Amino acid sequence: MKPVSRAKVQERLDAEAGKFNDAHRGVHIFKPIWQVDDPHCNWTTGFEVRGSTLRLGDMWDALERVQAKHPLVDFGE
């Protein structure tokens, strides 16, 4: 699979957070991604949920959806 840009992955994470913001009260944020040493998925991120009753598992599920679609990021760009 061809690596994508860091900006593209962050854009997808922001879109996922936006869906949660629209559907649930509170603020849902994915933090900037960082590189990890894994040949199958070379990035990860953290997240914040403020003032929401959304299950944290839903944030993990969104992260996993984005990682499945874009597992490799070109951190050299």
ZIBELGI-V98536 format. One record per backbone hydrogen bond with DSSP energy under -0.5 kcal/mol. NH is the residue of the N-H (numbers start at 1). CO is the residue of the C=O. E is the energy in kcal/mol with one decimal. If there is no record, write none. Layout:
BEGIN
NH & CO & E
NH & CO & E
END
This chain:
BEGIN
4 & 72 & -2.4
9 & 5 & -1.6
10 & 6 & -2.4
11 & 7 & -2.3
12 & 8 & -1.9
13 & 9 & -2.4
14 & 10 & -2.6
15 & 11 & -1.9
16 & 12 & -2.1
17 & 13 & -2.5
18 & 14 & -2.3
19 & 15 & -1.8
20 & 16 & -1.7
21 & 17 & -2.4
22 & 18 & -2.2
23 & 19 & -1.8
24 & 20 & -2.3
27 & 50 & -2.8
29 & 48 & -2.7
31 & 29 & -0.5
31 & 46 & -2.5
34 & 44 & -2.2
36 & 42 & -2.1
38 & 36 & -1.4
42 & 71 & -1.4
44 & 34 & -2.0
48 & 29 & -2.7
50 & 27 & -2.8
58 & 55 & -1.4
59 & 55 & -0.9
60 & 56 & -2.1
61 & 57 & -2.5
62 & 58 & -1.9
63 & 59 & -2.4
64 & 60 & -2.6
65 & 61 & -2.0
66 & 62 & -2.1
67 & 63 & -2.6
68 & 64 & -2.2
69 & 65 & -1.6
70 & 66 & -2.8
74 & 4 & -3.0
75 & 73 & -1.1
77 & 74 & -0.9
END
